[in-house]
Every structure is written in C-alpha cells, then in structure tokens.
Amino acid sequence: MKKSFTSITLADLDNVAKEIHNIIESFGGEDGGNSYVIHLKGEMGAGKTTFTKSLAKSFNIKDDIQSPTFTIMREYNILNNKRQKLLHIDAYRFENKEEGKILGLHKKTENNNLVIIEWPENTVSPEPNMIINIEKLQEENLRNIYVETK
C-alpha cells in the first residue's frame, strides 16, 4: 500500500500520525509477536523526530520524546496497547553499517515493539514493515509525507 500526505503543516502531523497508527494496529502485534519496524527517511530538519513525537502521542505515550541523535536509541513504554515499547533509533552518526549489529537491532524486533529507525540507510537493520519519507517543502513549515507498507 502507498499513501501520500501533501502540503502537511507541523500542526497536521497528529492527524497523519493517527492514520499511520491505525495501519500499524491492523498489522497485528499479539503478545509474543514480532515488532513493527518503520524506516523513517528525510533530510536533516525534515521533521522525523517531530513526526515520531506525534506517533508516540497516538500510542498514548506521555513521556517527552527526544531526539536520539546523541544517545543512538531511546526507549518508551507503551501502555494499554498490543506493543510493549517504542524504540526510537537514530543511525545518523553510525560510521559504518555494522554498528546496527553491535546495537543488536535484529534482537530489538523479537519482542513485539514498535521500532522507528531514522537514517536506516546508515545501518544494517531489520526489514521494515513500513517506509515513511518526509520531504520538506520550500514553503515555510510544509511537508509531503510518503508512506509505503510492505
């Protein structure tokens, strides 16, 4: 499935995130199932972490979602949901693709988590269930968001 959201303002991200939440929930995710992996793409400043905040909000995560650029990964508990945790990974600073193996990215997908990987092209990562590409437009604060499920 492919879906596009065009000329989205940052204020519209919550609505886009709710639609994507519904797609994720339709995937399954029963106890003990596999994680749902999202490859989140876009240039620096496109709004990847801002989008992740909106998606976390749709899963009722109350924590302050912060960029994992310097910590590489941040983990948040998902309450009242089929998924156990939101794992937000930023591979921007990886010096080679093998760093994903060192981090154990494949093991992170064994526990029914929601795994969001920014800059997935910089690492060897699990096969995604969804690819989201955020494109920053010339107009101030407008984005196009392209979603593809596998």
N, C-alpha and C positions, 0 to 999 in steps of 0.2 A: 504494500500500500504506500502511496506517495500522497503527501498533503503539503500545501503551501499556505503560509500566512503572510500577506503582503502589507507593507506600509504600517507595521505594528509600532505603536509607541511603547515606551517602557511601562506606562500605566496599563497597557493592554496585555502585558505578559502574564498576569494572573489568569486571565481567561484562556490564553493559549495553553498555559500550564495545566489547567483543569481538563482541557480536551486531551492533552497528552497523558495525563493521569488516567483518564478513562481507557485509553488504548492499553496502557501498562496493566491496568487491573483486568482487562479482558484476556490477558495473556495467561492468567492462572496464578501460580505462586502459592500453591498449597504448602503446608508445613513440610519441611524437608526437601522442597523442590529447588530447582536451580534459580539462580539470581536472574534479574533482568538487567542487561548491560546496554548502556547508552553511550555512543561515541558522540561527543559534543564538540563541534568544529566551528571555527570562526577566527578572524584575525584578532590581534590584541585590541582590547577595548570594544569588541563587538557586543558584549553583554552575556557571555557564557555563565559567569558566576551570578549575575543578576537573574538570569533565567533559572539557574539552579535554586536560588532563593525562592522564586515563585513556585517551582515544582515542589520544593520541600514544604512550603506553606499548604499546597494542595494535599499533602500527606499528613497534615496536622502536626508537623514538626515545629515546635515552639522555640527551639534553640536559635541563636543568632548565627546564621550561615555566613561563614567567612571564606575567603579565597584560600585554597590550599597551596598556592604557588610556592611558599617557602617551607611548608610542612609536608608537602607532597600529597598527603591524604588526611582528610578529616572524616570522622565517623559520627553519625547521629542516629539515635534510636527512633524507630517508627512505632508509634503506639496505635493500637486498635486497627491493625492492618494485616494483610497477608504477608507482607515483607517485614523482615526483622530490623534492618538497618539501611540507612542511606550512606553509601561510601562515595565521597566526592574526591576524585583523584585528579591532580594536575601534573601532566607529564612534560610541561613546557621546559623545565630545567634538566630533563634527562639528557645525559651526554651521549648515550647510546641506547639502542632498543632493548638491550639485555637488562636494563635496570628494572623493567617491569617484572622480569622473572625473579630478580632479587627481592622485590617487594612482595612477591607471591600473588600477583594479580589473578592468576588462574584459580588459586585456592579461595580467593575472595568471592568467587562466583558459585561456590558449593553450598552456601548457607542461606539461600532464599533472600538475598539482599537486593536492593536497588543500587546499581553501580554506575556512576556517571564519571566518564573519563574525558577530561579536557586534553586537547593536543594528543589524541590517540595515535597519530602518525609518528610520534616520537618514541613509541614503545611497542613491544610485542604484547598484545592484550587479547583477552578473550573475544571470540566472535560476538559482534553486537547484535542485539535484537532490534535496535533502532539506531539510526544515524540522524542527528539534528545538526543542520548547518545554519548558523546565524550570520547574516550579511548586513553590515552596517551601511546605510544609505547616505548619500550626500546631504540630504535634508536632516536638520538637527533632530536627534533622538528618534529617528525612524529606522526600522529593521525589517528585513524579509527573513522569514524562518521557514526552512525546508525540512520536512520530516519524511523519513523513509523507514519502513519496518521491513524486517527480513522474514 
